[in-house]
Amino acid sequence: MKNYLDYLKVNAAMGRISRREFMGRAAAVGVTAAAANTMLAEAVHAAGPQKGGIMRLGLQGGSTTDSLDPALATNMVALMAIRLWGESLTELADDGSIQGKVAESFSASEDAKTWTFKIREGITFSNGKPVTAEDVVATIERHSDDEAKSGALGLLRDIADVRADGDNVIVELSSPNADMPYMLGDYHLAIQPNGGKDAPDAAIGTGPYIIKEAEMGVRIIAEKNPDYWGDMGHAAEIEILVINDNTARVAALQSGQVDMIDRVPPRTAARVAQAPNITLRTSAGPGHYVFIMHCDKEPFDNNDVRMALKYGINRQELVDKILHGYGSIGNDTPINASYPLYTEFEQREYDPDKAAFHMKKSGFEGSILLRTSDNSFPGAPDAAALFQESCAGAGIDVEIKREPNDGYWSEVWNAKPFCTSYWGGRPTQDQMFTTAYLSTADWNDTRFENEKFDQLLLAARAELDEAKRTQMYADMGTLVRDEGGLICPMFNDFLDATTDRIAGWKDDVAGQPLMNAYAPFRMWVVS
Amino acid sequence: MSPVIRLLAQRISLGLLLLFFVSVLIFAGTIILPGDVAQSILGQSATPEALANLRREMGLNDPPVQRYFAWLGGVLQGDLGTSLTSGRDIASSMGSRLQNTLFLAFWAALISVPLAIFLGLLAVRYRDRWPDKLISGVTLASISVPEFLIAYVVMFFLGVKFRLLNPTAIGFRPDADIFAKLEMIALPVLVLTLVILAHMMRMTRAAILNVMQSAYIETAELKGLTMFKIIWRHAFPNSIAPVVNVVMLNLAYLVVGVVVIEVVFVYPGMGQYLVDHVSKRDVPVVQACGLVFAAVYIGLNLVADIVSILTNPRLRHPK
């Protein structure tokens, strides 16, 4: 019987018999449907990628106002569109380390101030022209130009000079940075002919697909780039469909209109996973939902008030009720195990006695105003209400003000002293801390100004010894945790789902949702 | 000049004046909204430099009155301007969306209007008997449930559970053949029909019942005409005016009010287009959409007025 099953598996995996036929014949020799399903999935995976077919993605976040210019990408659909046609110099490896992409290799000078990237030999843009070091230089120039509206502008601020030298691109930094290659892996920085200075939204790059049709906010259709240098990209055609409504996205997946979706709502994720032809894919990431206090405004300028509120939040309850278990508890730093140089701290728990103690010590009396809105993170108003309740348990009065979604990011976040928000996280500690905790950062949304922290951050950048850097980041984490304005109750998992029409998923790939947005290229159509 | 033509000219010029005021209102409304377009485009990831650059580039530093008249001048010459966010020509990008919306509205109207009127006649014919009560009950129930809930329910049962129809319209392509397109919009048309049926049906029923009290109906009855013939030949023509009014209101709703249905079924129509641009503060697009919607609304009401005038001898020949 085992031989017969193996025979069936091979045939099914190769597509010689249909899935339905496999299930029927397996059932005939006494294999349960669930077991047969698992067997089939394993066999399909083992058979390796199959070429051809159309893969359809239902993604959230696209808008009619999007552009194909990679500098302006702000959402998952725009990111996925860039992944189709373009590639950056470097990319995150599955374990969160950095590896070359358009750059074959890279190296740093002793002081980590001068970086050399060697351009991969023999790769071409989809218009047939070879990729040169000049194209890379022009790309970096375009994105670091103040006139450009690039989302990567902030990352490139420390670049003093970029120049081409044969096959090499040499980047000079104004201050040392050991994480430089991570920055050039940012998805905005897809390498374009002449840096995209001539036609920023032409969507010509070195990626595995070529965009055939793009109607923004509706669909993007791309076909395989026949000259692609790498081994990604198995489907002959990929269709990205923008489905912003949660229910519609799930229904489209369940009925087979699409093969893969992102952002499964946590509330219904367990039910979605029950469907026989659907697999829920959860992966832990650096994204976190936060309550942020301005350390320079009353009453939050008193560290005891901040500590009282940190002890007044019930983290486990928020993970259970807001994330429905799809996440992990936070510890008042923006860093979790998904970061490369992570050190674990003692977990801070809900402690009404300590909260009351700190509040009393601060001398502050009265109520604390917390602003929230639906779009600050999914379930934010409910989370605020739970926080209000747990604080009441410590005798702290929290007042909730519901703000409109419209204008929340311009009027409330980074403007009002206490509100709910979220962070998508960054690939390295340095980027996360530089973006939001350095005292001079534009998005220092907790107004955290700590001289020691700033010094450590700059020192860590120049430090190439990993053990020493790890210790520095641990010290910085402690500073944020015990003195900062961040209350971080939870890290949210990415919740994606795929049908069994496609195979090849890999769990826990670092970076963005959907296997760092490489899922459509690393997975393949089964039948 | 004949009084009818004068009346029509008066109506049309009033409509145009109204449209002008609406454009002022739309403009004022978009200025009052919190946040500005530069901030909305760049979102949370906006740095002060990028913001300042974008504002300058988009001319957001000009005074509002100047921006308004520049835009109005363009509109009068048929130029709706370019989108602030994508830089595309508004007239062409909105054109295809408007076509999609009109396509959906057309089929929903083609099914629901005759159906509503027929059901209304049927309800009058069997007044206070079980067909009347059944029709009223079902249509009232469907209008009372929020449209998105009906949409989710039919999506779940017809689309996911029994796999009879496509749960969403994501496969809709304007260049596909007509049957493929109809297959894609089957569920939205069904839901829209359910939503607007009751209003038109009830109005037809009430208007005809009103006429049925008249003496000439009694005469027709005494002549021995069948009940359905009396309703169709004698009562219905005299109750066209109120029915047309309600039908036009519902047609206007089909064009300007189906945002929720478009979002739920992922249909690439005007509603989603407008919402995307409102949230990005793309003022020229929002104004153009607002103006088109207002024109559709005013235009359809104008048609209703004109039909009422033409079908009513008392209005056609005023003393």
Contacts between the chains, C-beta under 8 A, distances in Angstrom:
chain1	res1	chain2	res2	distance
A	58	B	170	7.2
A	63	B	276	4.4
A	63	B	279	7.7
A	63	B	280	7.2
A	64	B	86	7.6
A	64	B	93	7.9
A	64	B	272	6.9
A	64	B	273	5.2
A	64	B	276	4.0
A	64	B	277	6.6
A	65	B	41	7.4
A	65	B	83	7.1
A	65	B	85	3.8
A	65	B	86	5.6
A	65	B	276	5.4
A	65	B	277	6.1
A	65	B	280	4.7
A	65	B	282	6.1
A	66	B	86	7.3
A	67	B	85	7.6
A	67	B	86	5.5
A	67	B	87	7.6
A	72	B	41	7.7
A	74	B	42	7.4
A	74	B	43	5.2
A	74	B	45	6.3
A	146	B	49	5.3
A	146	B	53	6.6
A	147	B	53	5.8
A	149	B	41	7.8
A	149	B	42	6.8
A	149	B	50	5.1
A	149	B	53	6.4
A	149	B	54	5.5
A	150	B	50	7.6
A	151	B	42	7.8
A	151	B	45	5.2
A	153	B	47	6.0
A	153	B	49	7.1
A	153	B	50	5.9
A	154	B	47	5.6
A	215	B	268	7.2
A	216	B	86	6.6
A	217	B	268	7.7
A	217	B	272	6.9
A	217	B	273	7.5
A	217	B	276	5.7
A	218	B	268	4.5
A	219	B	170	7.5
A	241	B	170	4.6
A	241	B	266	7.3
A	242	B	266	7.4
A	243	B	168	6.8
A	243	B	170	6.3
A	243	B	266	5.0
A	244	B	263	6.8
A	244	B	266	7.7
A	245	B	263	5.4
A	245	B	264	5.4
A	245	B	266	6.7
A	247	B	152	5.5
A	247	B	155	7.2
A	247	B	264	7.2
A	248	B	155	7.2
A	248	B	167	7.3
A	248	B	168	4.9
A	248	B	263	8.0
A	248	B	264	5.8
A	248	B	265	6.7
A	248	B	266	5.4
A	251	B	155	5.2
A	251	B	156	7.0
A	251	B	159	5.8
A	251	B	160	5.3
A	251	B	167	4.1
A	251	B	168	6.3
A	252	B	167	6.2
A	252	B	168	4.9
A	252	B	170	6.1
A	252	B	266	7.6
A	254	B	160	4.7
A	254	B	167	7.7
A	255	B	159	5.5
A	255	B	160	5.3
A	255	B	163	6.3
A	255	B	166	7.3
A	255	B	167	4.9
A	257	B	166	6.5
A	257	B	167	6.8
A	257	B	168	6.3
A	257	B	170	6.0
A	257	B	171	6.8
A	258	B	170	7.3
A	404	B	34	7.3
A	406	B	33	6.6
A	406	B	34	5.9
A	406	B	35	6.7
A	406	B	279	7.0
A	407	B	33	7.3
A	407	B	34	3.4
A	407	B	35	3.5
A	407	B	39	7.9
A	407	B	40	7.9
A	409	B	35	7.6
A	409	B	39	7.0
A	409	B	40	8.0
A	409	B	43	5.9
A	409	B	44	4.9
A	409	B	46	7.9
A	410	B	34	7.2
A	410	B	35	4.0
A	410	B	36	7.3
A	410	B	39	4.0
A	410	B	40	7.3
A	411	B	34	5.4
A	411	B	35	6.2
A	413	B	44	6.8
A	442	B	47	5.0
A	442	B	48	6.2
A	443	B	44	7.7
